[in-house]
């Protein structure tokens, strides 16, 4: 029971605010049970209906969940307490952040002036030249490009679409393990994540079918460079997934190709001849820089109208100054060459670590992308053990829903010469962990 924090309030909003404040401050940790409705009502001197309304509001906003006879508890990843990684301790080599190597990022130089006539966001929300560049970028990969739009990053677009398409309590099929910010976003919107297991070929068809049967109204997946597992769709996997989705024509399919330009695997998109409702989104953070909060998306006509309609009512449009900057970089031959070198380097660095781990008998996954996922028995033991050797890796807990434990290693700045030392230290840590904890 919530005995260490005194919930207060005389109205539903006041009670909900008290609980939310406690969760945000850490006084009510994930999994903490809240008092039963009648008991809290007696303590606060309010009606049970008032407490029930407060709990309902908290559920709708993803702060608490109800577990039948288990009562109401703080959500595993409450919307007010994101799964943000701990700060990197001083003196450690950071392989947890997932950021690109700064050596492969171009200099960001905004244009000195906007193109004439580019200021009317209602009549020209997107620069026509950048739209054509985006179409040329997506078309060779088989993504339909009749309808394209822009957003302030992939999370911005996904969040806007899910909030338009779904209602609190609706279910979303999510990769497991998957990108922690997306998992948190679904929770923050008051939606339910239904885990879909992944392997080296991406989401598994059997798990997707099970999620759809459980009522998922949207699917969020990565066709390549999956974070954190590294899976990428094979041709056979793509066909199998398309077949499953044909059984659920009303489901919105969100394809997040977040590391497209620096991923060595080919794109096998689900959008070409599969779902009726779909969006394929690409951001530029991994190869042009995280400060460029811009993403491009292709989608069906209905999705375009719903997204752009909501965008107009909120931020209105994506800055034309930002669009001009992106356009300049994406059409610059020097930047394209830099991105090509980055793609080759990340592939070499990932493969080097996988090879060194395999040489020491350590199973790991990283078919594409910038990360390697290593299944382990005890995440904390491995993270702390590697810390003693000077490495800082990401515990898998914040990426998981129901998947088994593991750690994520970002390889973007791990040069091949260091891969052998990391793998050797990893093997030593596993040996120490086994001797301490057994198995």
C-alpha positions as a Markdown table, in Angstrom:
| # | Residue | x | y | z |
|---|---|---|---|---|
| 1 | Unk | 0.0 | 0.0 | 0.0 |
| 2 | Unk | 1.0 | 3.6 | -0.5 |
| 3 | Unk | 2.1 | 4.1 | 3.2 |
| 4 | Unk | 5.1 | 6.4 | 2.6 |
| 5 | Unk | 3.2 | 9.2 | 0.9 |
| 6 | Unk | 0.0 | 10.8 | 2.2 |
| 7 | Unk | -2.3 | 11.4 | -0.8 |
| 8 | Unk | -4.2 | 14.6 | -0.4 |
| 9 | Unk | -7.1 | 16.5 | -2.1 |
| 10 | Unk | -10.8 | 17.0 | -1.7 |
| 11 | Unk | -11.7 | 16.9 | -5.4 |
| 12 | Unk | -10.9 | 14.3 | -8.1 |
| 13 | Unk | -8.5 | 16.7 | -9.8 |
| 14 | Unk | -6.8 | 17.5 | -6.5 |
| 15 | Unk | -6.4 | 13.8 | -5.6 |
| 16 | Unk | -5.1 | 13.0 | -9.1 |
| 17 | Unk | -2.6 | 15.9 | -8.9 |
| 18 | Unk | -1.4 | 14.7 | -5.6 |
| 19 | Unk | -0.7 | 11.2 | -6.9 |
| 20 | Unk | 0.9 | 12.6 | -10.1 |
| 21 | Unk | 3.2 | 14.8 | -8.1 |
| 22 | Unk | 4.3 | 11.9 | -5.9 |
| 23 | Unk | 5.0 | 9.8 | -8.9 |
| 24 | Unk | 7.0 | 12.6 | -10.6 |
| 25 | Unk | 9.1 | 13.1 | -7.4 |
| 26 | Unk | 9.7 | 9.4 | -6.9 |
| 27 | Unk | 7.7 | 9.2 | -3.7 |
| 28 | Unk | 5.4 | 6.6 | -5.4 |
| 29 | Unk | 7.6 | 4.2 | -7.3 |
| 30 | Unk | 6.5 | 2.1 | -10.3 |
| 31 | Unk | 4.5 | -0.8 | -9.1 |
| 32 | Unk | 3.4 | 0.8 | -5.8 |
| 33 | Unk | -0.2 | 0.0 | -4.9 |
| 34 | Unk | -2.6 | 2.9 | -4.3 |
| 35 | Unk | -5.1 | 2.6 | -1.5 |
| 36 | Unk | -8.5 | 1.0 | -2.4 |
| 37 | Unk | -11.1 | 3.5 | -3.5 |
| 38 | Unk | -13.3 | 3.3 | -0.4 |
| 39 | Unk | -10.4 | 3.3 | 2.1 |
| 40 | Unk | -8.9 | 6.4 | 0.5 |
| 41 | Unk | -12.3 | 8.1 | 0.4 |
| 42 | Unk | -12.7 | 7.5 | 4.1 |
| 43 | Unk | -9.2 | 8.9 | 4.8 |
| 44 | Unk | -9.8 | 12.1 | 2.7 |
| 45 | Unk | -13.5 | 12.5 | 3.8 |
| 46 | Unk | -14.8 | 12.4 | 0.2 |
| 47 | Unk | -17.1 | 10.1 | -1.7 |
| 48 | Unk | -15.9 | 6.9 | -3.3 |
| 49 | Unk | -17.0 | 8.3 | -6.6 |
| 50 | Unk | -14.6 | 11.2 | -6.2 |
| 51 | Unk | -11.6 | 8.9 | -5.7 |
| 52 | Unk | -12.8 | 6.6 | -8.5 |
| 53 | Unk | -12.9 | 9.6 | -10.9 |
| 54 | Unk | -9.4 | 10.6 | -9.8 |
| 55 | Unk | -8.1 | 7.1 | -10.5 |
| 56 | Unk | -9.8 | 7.0 | -13.9 |
| 57 | Unk | -8.1 | 10.2 | -14.8 |
| 58 | Unk | -4.8 | 8.8 | -13.8 |
| 59 | Unk | -5.4 | 5.7 | -15.8 |
| 60 | Unk | -6.3 | 7.7 | -18.9 |
| 61 | Unk | -3.1 | 9.6 | -18.7 |
| 62 | Unk | -0.9 | 6.5 | -18.2 |
| 63 | Unk | 0.2 | 7.2 | -14.7 |
| 64 | Unk | -1.5 | 4.2 | -13.0 |
| 65 | Unk | -2.8 | 0.9 | -14.2 |
| 66 | Unk | -5.5 | -1.4 | -12.8 |
| 67 | Unk | -4.7 | -5.1 | -12.2 |
| 68 | Unk | -8.0 | -6.6 | -11.4 |
| 69 | Unk | -7.8 | -8.0 | -7.8 |
| 70 | Unk | -4.3 | -6.5 | -7.6 |
| 71 | Unk | -5.9 | -3.1 | -7.4 |
| 72 | Unk | -4.6 | 0.2 | -8.8 |
| 73 | Unk | -0.8 | 0.6 | -9.0 |
| 74 | Unk | 1.7 | 3.1 | -10.4 |
| 75 | Unk | 2.4 | 2.2 | -14.0 |
| 76 | Unk | 5.8 | 0.4 | -14.8 |
| 77 | Unk | 6.8 | 3.5 | -16.9 |
| 78 | Unk | 4.4 | 6.3 | -15.8 |
| 79 | Unk | 3.9 | 9.1 | -18.2 |
| 80 | Unk | 5.4 | 11.6 | -15.7 |
| 81 | Unk | 8.5 | 9.6 | -15.1 |
| 82 | Unk | 10.0 | 8.6 | -18.5 |
| 83 | Unk | 12.5 | 5.7 | -18.9 |
| 84 | Unk | 15.4 | 8.2 | -19.1 |
| 85 | Unk | 18.8 | 6.6 | -18.8 |
| 86 | Unk | 21.0 | 7.4 | -15.7 |
| 87 | Unk | 23.7 | 9.9 | -16.1 |
| 88 | Unk | 27.0 | 8.5 | -17.3 |
| 89 | Unk | 29.5 | 8.3 | -14.4 |
| 90 | Unk | 32.6 | 10.4 | -15.0 |
| 91 | Unk | 35.6 | 8.7 | -16.5 |
| 92 | Unk | 33.6 | 5.9 | -18.3 |
| 93 | Unk | 33.4 | 5.2 | -22.0 |
| 94 | Unk | 29.8 | 5.9 | -23.0 |
| 95 | Unk | 28.3 | 3.1 | -25.1 |
| 96 | Unk | 24.8 | 3.6 | -23.8 |
| 97 | Unk | 23.6 | 6.8 | -25.4 |
| 98 | Unk | 22.9 | 5.6 | -29.0 |
| 99 | Unk | 24.2 | 8.8 | -30.5 |
| 100 | Unk | 26.0 | 9.0 | -33.9 |
| 101 | Unk | 29.8 | 9.6 | -34.0 |
| 102 | Unk | 30.2 | 13.4 | -34.2 |
| 103 | Unk | 33.0 | 12.9 | -36.7 |
| 104 | Unk | 30.4 | 11.8 | -39.3 |
| 105 | Unk | 28.0 | 14.7 | -38.8 |
| 106 | Unk | 28.1 | 17.7 | -41.1 |
| 107 | Unk | 28.4 | 21.3 | -39.9 |
| 108 | Unk | 25.0 | 22.9 | -39.3 |
| 109 | Unk | 25.0 | 26.2 | -41.1 |
| 110 | Unk | 21.5 | 27.7 | -41.4 |
| 111 | Unk | 20.8 | 29.6 | -44.7 |
| 112 | Unk | 21.4 | 33.4 | -44.5 |
| 113 | Unk | 17.9 | 34.1 | -45.8 |
| 114 | Unk | 14.7 | 32.3 | -46.6 |
| 115 | Unk | 13.7 | 31.7 | -50.2 |
| 116 | Unk | 11.3 | 34.5 | -51.5 |
| 117 | Unk | 7.7 | 33.8 | -50.8 |
| 118 | Unk | 8.3 | 31.0 | -48.3 |
| 119 | Unk | 6.7 | 32.6 | -45.4 |
| 120 | Unk | 3.0 | 31.7 | -45.9 |
| 121 | Unk | 2.7 | 28.6 | -43.9 |
| 122 | Unk | -1.0 | 28.1 | -44.7 |
| 123 | Unk | -0.4 | 28.2 | -48.5 |
| 124 | Unk | 3.0 | 26.7 | -48.5 |
| 125 | Unk | 3.6 | 24.6 | -45.3 |
| 126 | Unk | 6.4 | 22.6 | -47.1 |
| 127 | Unk | 9.1 | 23.8 | -49.4 |
| 128 | Unk | 8.3 | 22.3 | -52.8 |
| 129 | Unk | 12.0 | 21.6 | -53.5 |
| 130 | Unk | 12.4 | 19.7 | -50.3 |
| 131 | Unk | 9.2 | 17.7 | -51.0 |
| 132 | Unk | 10.8 | 16.6 | -54.3 |
| 133 | Unk | 14.1 | 15.6 | -52.5 |
| 134 | Unk | 12.1 | 13.5 | -50.1 |
| 135 | Unk | 10.2 | 11.8 | -52.9 |
| 136 | Unk | 13.5 | 11.0 | -54.6 |
| 137 | Unk | 14.8 | 9.7 | -51.3 |
| 138 | Unk | 11.9 | 7.4 | -50.6 |
| 139 | Unk | 10.9 | 6.2 | -54.1 |
| 140 | Unk | 13.9 | 3.9 | -54.8 |
| 141 | Unk | 13.1 | 2.0 | -51.7 |
| 142 | Unk | 9.5 | 1.2 | -52.9 |
| 143 | Unk | 7.7 | 3.6 | -50.6 |
| 144 | Unk | 4.7 | 5.2 | -52.3 |
| 145 | Unk | 5.4 | 9.0 | -52.5 |
| 146 | Unk | 2.1 | 10.5 | -53.7 |
| 147 | Unk | 1.5 | 12.0 | -50.3 |
| 148 | Unk | 4.4 | 13.4 | -48.2 |
| 149 | Unk | 4.5 | 15.5 | -45.1 |
| 150 | Unk | 7.0 | 16.9 | -42.5 |
| 151 | Unk | 7.2 | 16.8 | -38.7 |
| 152 | Unk | 9.5 | 17.9 | -35.9 |
| 153 | Unk | 11.1 | 14.4 | -35.6 |
| 154 | Unk | 9.7 | 10.9 | -35.7 |
| 155 | Unk | 8.3 | 11.0 | -32.1 |
| 156 | Unk | 6.5 | 14.2 | -32.9 |
| 157 | Unk | 4.8 | 12.6 | -35.9 |
| 158 | Unk | 4.0 | 9.3 | -34.2 |
| 159 | Unk | 2.6 | 11.0 | -31.2 |
| 160 | Unk | 0.4 | 13.3 | -33.3 |
| 161 | Unk | -1.0 | 10.4 | -35.3 |
| 162 | Unk | -1.7 | 8.1 | -32.4 |
| 163 | Unk | -3.5 | 10.9 | -30.6 |
| 164 | Unk | -5.6 | 11.6 | -33.6 |
| 165 | Unk | -6.4 | 8.0 | -34.5 |
| 166 | Unk | -6.8 | 6.4 | -31.1 |
| 167 | Unk | -8.4 | 7.1 | -27.7 |
| 168 | Unk | -7.1 | 6.5 | -24.2 |
| 169 | Unk | -7.3 | 2.8 | -23.4 |
| 170 | Unk | -6.8 | 1.7 | -27.0 |
| 171 | Unk | -4.0 | -0.8 | -27.7 |
| 172 | Unk | -0.9 | -0.4 | -29.8 |
| 173 | Unk | 1.3 | -3.2 | -31.0 |
| 174 | Unk | 4.9 | -2.3 | -30.0 |
| 175 | Unk | 8.2 | -4.0 | -30.6 |
| 176 | Unk | 9.6 | -5.9 | -27.6 |
| 177 | Unk | 12.3 | -5.0 | -26.9 |
| 178 | Unk | 11.8 | -1.6 | -28.5 |
| 179 | Unk | 12.8 | 2.0 | -28.5 |
| 180 | Unk | 12.2 | 3.3 | -25.0 |
| 181 | Unk | 11.0 | 6.8 | -26.0 |
| 182 | Unk | 8.3 | 5.2 | -28.2 |
| 183 | Unk | 7.2 | 3.0 | -25.3 |
| 184 | Unk | 7.0 | 6.0 | -23.0 |
| 185 | Unk | 5.1 | 8.0 | -25.6 |
| 186 | Unk | 2.4 | 5.3 | -25.9 |
| 187 | Unk | 2.0 | 5.3 | -22.1 |
| 188 | Unk | 1.9 | 9.2 | -22.0 |
| 189 | Unk | -1.0 | 9.2 | -24.5 |
| 190 | Unk | -3.0 | 6.9 | -22.2 |
| 191 | Unk | -2.7 | 4.0 | -24.6 |
| 192 | Unk | -1.8 | 0.4 | -23.9 |
| 193 | Unk | 1.3 | -1.3 | -25.3 |
| 194 | Unk | 0.8 | -4.8 | -26.5 |
| 195 | Unk | 4.3 | -6.4 | -26.8 |
| 196 | Unk | 5.3 | -8.0 | -30.1 |
| 197 | Unk | 8.4 | -10.1 | -29.9 |
| 198 | Unk | 11.3 | -9.4 | -32.3 |
| 199 | Unk | 14.2 | -11.4 | -33.7 |
| 200 | Unk | 17.0 | -10.8 | -36.2 |
| 201 | Unk | 14.3 | -10.3 | -38.9 |
| 202 | Unk | 12.2 | -7.8 | -37.0 |
| 203 | Unk | 8.8 | -8.3 | -35.5 |
| 204 | Unk | 7.6 | -11.9 | -35.6 |
| 205 | Unk | 4.4 | -12.6 | -37.6 |
| 206 | Unk | 2.9 | -14.9 | -34.9 |
| 207 | Unk | 3.4 | -12.3 | -32.2 |
| 208 | Unk | 1.9 | -9.6 | -34.4 |
| 209 | Unk | -1.1 | -11.7 | -35.2 |
| 210 | Unk | -1.6 | -12.3 | -31.5 |
| 211 | Unk | -1.4 | -8.6 | -30.7 |
| 212 | Unk | -4.0 | -7.8 | -33.4 |
| 213 | Unk | -6.3 | -10.4 | -32.0 |
| 214 | Unk | -5.8 | -8.7 | -28.6 |
| 215 | Unk | -7.3 | -5.6 | -30.1 |
| 216 | Unk | -4.3 | -3.5 | -31.2 |
| 217 | Unk | -5.5 | -0.7 | -33.4 |
| 218 | Unk | -2.1 | 0.5 | -34.5 |
| 219 | Unk | 1.3 | -1.2 | -35.1 |
| 220 | Unk | 4.6 | 0.7 | -34.7 |
| 221 | Unk | 7.6 | -1.2 | -36.1 |
| 222 | Unk | 11.1 | -0.7 | -37.6 |
| 223 | Unk | 11.9 | -2.4 | -40.9 |
| 224 | Unk | 15.6 | -2.2 | -40.4 |
| 225 | Unk | 18.1 | -1.0 | -37.8 |
| 226 | Unk | 15.6 | -1.9 | -35.1 |
| 227 | Unk | 16.5 | -0.3 | -31.8 |
| 228 | Unk | 17.8 | -2.0 | -29.6 |
| 229 | Unk | 17.8 | -5.5 | -31.2 |
| 230 | Unk | 19.0 | -4.6 | -34.6 |
| 231 | Unk | 16.6 | -6.7 | -36.6 |
| 232 | Unk | 15.8 | -6.0 | -40.3 |
| 233 | Unk | 13.0 | -7.4 | -42.5 |
| 234 | Unk | 14.0 | -10.2 | -44.8 |
| 235 | Unk | 12.0 | -10.6 | -48.0 |
| 236 | Unk | 10.2 | -13.6 | -46.5 |
| 237 | Unk | 9.5 | -11.8 | -43.2 |
| 238 | Unk | 8.1 | -8.8 | -45.0 |
| 239 | Unk | 5.7 | -11.0 | -47.0 |
| 240 | Unk | 4.6 | -12.9 | -43.9 |
| 241 | Unk | 3.9 | -9.6 | -42.0 |
| 242 | Unk | 2.0 | -8.1 | -45.0 |
| 243 | Unk | -0.2 | -11.2 | -45.0 |
| 244 | Unk | -1.0 | -10.8 | -41.3 |
| 245 | Unk | -1.8 | -7.1 | -41.8 |
| 246 | Unk | -4.2 | -7.9 | -44.7 |
| 247 | Unk | -6.3 | -9.6 | -42.1 |
| 248 | Unk | -6.7 | -6.3 | -40.2 |
| 249 | Unk | -7.3 | -3.6 | -42.8 |
| 250 | Unk | -8.4 | -1.0 | -40.3 |
| 251 | Unk | -5.1 | -1.0 | -38.4 |
| 252 | Unk | -2.7 | 1.9 | -38.8 |
| 253 | Unk | 0.8 | 0.7 | -39.6 |
| 254 | Unk | 3.6 | 3.1 | -38.6 |
| 255 | Unk | 6.9 | 2.2 | -40.1 |
| 256 | Unk | 9.8 | 4.0 | -38.3 |
| 257 | Unk | 12.9 | 4.0 | -40.5 |
| 258 | Unk | 14.9 | 6.1 | -38.0 |
| 259 | Unk | 18.4 | 5.3 | -39.2 |
| 260 | Unk | 17.8 | 4.9 | -42.9 |
| 261 | Unk | 20.8 | 6.6 | -44.5 |
| 262 | Unk | 23.3 | 5.0 | -42.1 |
| 263 | Unk | 21.8 | 1.5 | -42.1 |
| 264 | Unk | 23.5 | -1.0 | -44.4 |
| 265 | Unk | 20.4 | -3.3 | -44.7 |
| 266 | Unk | 18.0 | -2.8 | -47.6 |
| 267 | Unk | 14.5 | -1.4 | -46.9 |
| 268 | Unk | 11.7 | -4.0 | -47.3 |
| 269 | Unk | 8.7 | -1.8 | -46.7 |
| 270 | Unk | 5.2 | -2.9 | -45.7 |
| 271 | Unk | 3.7 | 0.2 | -47.3 |
| 272 | Unk | 4.0 | -0.8 | -51.0 |
| 273 | Unk | 1.0 | -3.1 | -51.4 |
| 274 | Unk | -0.2 | -4.0 | -47.9 |
| 275 | Unk | -2.1 | -1.9 | -45.5 |
| 276 | Unk | -4.8 | 0.7 | -46.3 |
| 277 | Unk | -3.7 | 3.0 | -43.5 |
| 278 | Unk | 0.0 | 3.5 | -43.2 |
| 279 | Unk | 2.8 | 6.0 | -42.7 |
| 280 | Unk | 6.6 | 5.6 | -43.3 |
| 281 | Unk | 8.6 | 8.1 | -41.3 |
| 282 | Unk | 12.3 | 9.0 | -41.6 |
| 283 | Unk | 14.3 | 11.3 | -39.4 |
| 284 | Unk | 17.7 | 12.8 | -40.0 |
| 285 | Unk | 19.0 | 12.8 | -36.4 |
| 286 | Unk | 21.4 | 9.8 | -36.9 |
| 287 | Unk | 23.2 | 11.3 | -39.9 |
| 288 | Unk | 22.7 | 15.1 | -40.0 |
| 289 | Unk | 22.5 | 15.7 | -36.3 |
| 290 | Unk | 20.1 | 15.6 | -33.4 |
| 291 | Unk | 19.6 | 19.3 | -33.4 |
| 292 | Unk | 17.8 | 19.1 | -36.7 |
| 293 | Unk | 14.3 | 18.3 | -35.3 |
| 294 | Unk | 12.9 | 17.3 | -38.7 |
| 295 | Unk | 11.4 | 14.2 | -40.1 |
| 296 | Unk | 9.8 | 13.3 | -43.5 |
| 297 | Unk | 6.9 | 10.9 | -43.9 |
| 298 | Unk | 4.9 | 9.3 | -46.7 |
| 299 | Unk | 1.4 | 8.1 | -46.0 |
| 300 | Unk | -2.0 | 7.4 | -47.4 |
| 301 | Unk | -4.3 | 10.3 | -48.1 |
| 302 | Unk | -6.5 | 9.9 | -45.0 |
| 303 | Unk | -3.4 | 9.8 | -42.7 |
| 304 | Unk | -2.0 | 12.9 | -44.4 |
| 305 | Unk | -5.2 | 14.9 | -43.9 |
| 306 | Unk | -5.5 | 13.9 | -40.2 |
| 307 | Unk | -1.8 | 14.6 | -39.4 |
| 308 | Unk | -1.6 | 17.9 | -41.2 |
| 309 | Unk | -4.9 | 19.0 | -39.8 |
| 310 | Unk | -3.7 | 18.5 | -36.3 |
| 311 | Unk | -0.3 | 20.0 | -37.0 |
| 312 | Unk | -2.0 | 23.2 | -38.3 |
| 313 | Unk | -3.8 | 23.5 | -35.0 |
| 314 | Unk | -0.7 | 23.0 | -32.8 |
| 315 | Unk | 2.7 | 24.2 | -34.1 |
| 316 | Unk | 1.2 | 25.1 | -37.4 |
| 317 | Unk | 4.1 | 24.1 | -39.7 |
| 318 | Unk | 7.7 | 23.1 | -39.6 |
| 319 | Unk | 10.0 | 26.1 | -39.7 |
| 320 | Unk | 11.0 | 27.1 | -43.3 |
| 321 | Unk | 14.4 | 28.0 | -41.9 |
| 322 | Unk | 14.8 | 24.4 | -40.7 |
| 323 | Unk | 13.5 | 23.1 | -44.0 |
| 324 | Unk | 16.0 | 25.2 | -46.0 |
| 325 | Unk | 18.8 | 23.9 | -43.8 |
| 326 | Unk | 17.8 | 20.3 | -44.3 |
| 327 | Unk | 17.4 | 20.9 | -48.1 |
| 328 | Unk | 20.9 | 22.3 | -48.3 |
| 329 | Unk | 22.5 | 19.4 | -46.5 |
| 330 | Unk | 20.5 | 16.7 | -48.3 |
| 331 | Unk | 21.5 | 18.1 | -51.7 |
| 332 | Unk | 25.2 | 18.7 | -50.8 |
| 333 | Unk | 27.6 | 16.2 | -52.3 |
| 334 | Unk | 30.1 | 16.5 | -49.5 |
| 335 | Unk | 27.4 | 15.7 | -46.9 |
| 336 | Unk | 26.3 | 12.7 | -49.0 |
| 337 | Unk | 29.8 | 11.4 | -49.1 |
| 338 | Unk | 30.1 | 11.9 | -45.3 |
| 339 | Unk | 26.9 | 9.9 | -44.7 |
| 340 | Unk | 28.2 | 7.1 | -47.0 |
| 341 | Unk | 31.4 | 6.9 | -44.9 |
| 342 | Unk | 29.4 | 6.8 | -41.7 |
| 343 | Unk | 27.3 | 3.9 | -43.0 |
| 344 | Unk | 30.4 | 1.9 | -43.8 |
| 345 | Unk | 32.0 | 2.7 | -40.5 |
| 346 | Unk | 29.0 | 1.8 | -38.4 |
| 347 | Unk | 28.7 | -1.5 | -40.2 |
| 348 | Unk | 32.3 | -2.3 | -39.6 |
| 349 | Unk | 32.2 | -1.3 | -36.0 |
| 350 | Unk | 29.0 | -3.4 | -35.3 |
| 351 | Unk | 30.4 | -6.4 | -37.1 |
| 352 | Unk | 33.7 | -6.2 | -35.3 |
| 353 | Unk | 32.0 | -6.3 | -31.9 |
| 354 | Unk | 29.7 | -9.2 | -32.9 |
| 355 | Unk | 32.7 | -11.1 | -34.2 |
| 356 | Unk | 34.7 | -10.6 | -31.0 |
| 357 | Unk | 31.7 | -11.5 | -28.8 |
| 358 | Unk | 31.0 | -14.7 | -30.8 |
| 359 | Unk | 34.7 | -15.6 | -30.6 |
| 360 | Unk | 34.3 | -15.7 | -26.8 |
| 361 | Unk | 31.0 | -17.7 | -27.0 |
| 362 | Unk | 28.7 | -14.7 | -26.1 |
| 363 | Unk | 25.5 | -14.7 | -28.2 |
| 364 | Unk | 24.5 | -11.3 | -29.4 |
| 365 | Unk | 22.2 | -9.6 | -31.9 |
| 366 | Unk | 22.8 | -6.8 | -34.4 |
| 367 | Unk | 21.8 | -7.7 | -37.9 |
| 368 | Unk | 21.7 | -4.0 | -38.9 |
| 369 | Unk | 21.9 | -0.5 | -37.4 |
| 370 | Unk | 24.1 | 1.0 | -34.7 |
| 371 | Unk | 23.4 | -1.2 | -31.7 |
| 372 | Unk | 24.2 | -4.6 | -30.4 |
| 373 | Unk | 21.8 | -6.4 | -28.0 |
| 374 | Unk | 23.3 | -9.0 | -25.7 |
| 375 | Unk | 21.0 | -11.3 | -23.7 |
| 376 | Unk | 22.1 | -11.7 | -20.1 |
| 377 | Unk | 20.8 | -13.2 | -16.9 |
| 378 | Unk | 21.3 | -10.2 | -14.6 |
| 379 | Unk | 21.4 | -6.8 | -16.2 |
| 380 | Unk | 22.5 | -4.9 | -13.1 |
| 381 | Unk | 25.4 | -7.3 | -12.6 |
| 382 | Unk | 26.6 | -6.9 | -16.1 |
| 383 | Unk | 26.2 | -3.1 | -16.2 |
| 384 | Unk | 28.0 | -2.6 | -12.9 |
| 385 | Unk | 30.6 | -5.2 | -13.8 |
| 386 | Unk | 31.5 | -3.4 | -17.1 |
| 387 | Unk | 31.5 | -0.1 | -15.2 |
| 388 | Unk | 34.4 | -1.5 | -13.1 |
| 389 | Unk | 36.3 | -2.0 | -16.4 |
| 390 | Unk | 35.6 | 1.5 | -17.6 |
| 391 | Unk | 32.6 | 0.8 | -19.9 |
| 392 | Unk | 29.1 | 2.2 | -19.6 |
| 393 | Unk | 26.4 | 0.2 | -21.4 |
| 394 | Unk | 22.6 | 0.5 | -21.3 |
| 395 | Unk | 20.6 | -1.9 | -19.1 |
| 396 | Unk | 17.8 | -3.4 | -21.1 |
| 397 | Unk | 15.0 | -2.8 | -18.7 |
| 398 | Unk | 13.9 | 0.5 | -20.2 |
| 399 | Unk | 13.6 | -1.1 | -23.6 |
| 400 | Unk | 11.6 | -4.1 | -22.5 |
| 401 | Unk | 7.9 | -4.9 | -22.0 |
| 402 | Unk | 7.9 | -8.7 | -21.4 |
| 403 | Unk | 11.1 | -9.7 | -23.3 |
| 404 | Unk | 14.0 | -11.3 | -21.5 |
| 405 | Unk | 16.8 | -9.2 | -19.9 |
| 406 | Unk | 19.7 | -7.9 | -21.9 |
| 407 | Unk | 22.0 | -5.0 | -22.4 |
| 408 | Unk | 22.3 | -2.6 | -25.3 |
| 409 | Unk | 25.7 | -1.5 | -26.6 |
| 410 | Unk | 25.9 | 1.4 | -29.0 |
| 411 | Unk | 28.7 | 0.9 | -31.5 |
| 412 | Unk | 28.7 | 4.3 | -33.2 |
| 413 | Unk | 32.0 | 5.4 | -31.5 |
| 414 | Unk | 33.4 | 1.9 | -30.8 |
| 415 | Unk | 36.3 | 1.6 | -33.2 |
| 416 | Unk | 37.2 | -2.0 | -34.1 |
| 417 | Unk | 40.5 | -1.8 | -32.2 |
| 418 | Unk | 38.4 | -1.5 | -29.0 |
| 419 | Unk | 36.0 | -4.2 | -29.7 |
| 420 | Unk | 38.3 | -7.0 | -28.6 |
| 421 | Unk | 39.0 | -5.3 | -25.3 |
| 422 | Unk | 35.2 | -4.8 | -24.6 |
| 423 | Unk | 34.4 | -8.3 | -25.6 |
| 424 | Unk | 37.1 | -9.7 | -23.3 |
| 425 | Unk | 35.9 | -7.5 | -20.4 |
| 426 | Unk | 32.3 | -8.6 | -21.1 |
| 427 | Unk | 33.4 | -12.3 | -20.9 |
| 428 | Unk | 35.2 | -11.6 | -17.6 |
| 429 | Unk | 32.1 | -9.9 | -16.2 |
| 430 | Unk | 29.9 | -12.8 | -17.2 |
| 431 | Unk | 32.3 | -15.2 | -15.5 |
| 432 | Unk | 32.3 | -13.1 | -12.3 |
| 433 | Unk | 28.5 | -12.8 | -12.4 |
| 434 | Unk | 28.1 | -16.5 | -12.8 |
| 435 | Unk | 30.4 | -17.2 | -9.9 |
| 436 | Unk | 28.5 | -14.7 | -7.7 |
| 437 | Unk | 24.9 | -15.4 | -8.7 |
| 438 | Unk | 25.1 | -18.8 | -10.3 |
| 439 | Unk | 24.2 | -19.4 | -14.0 |
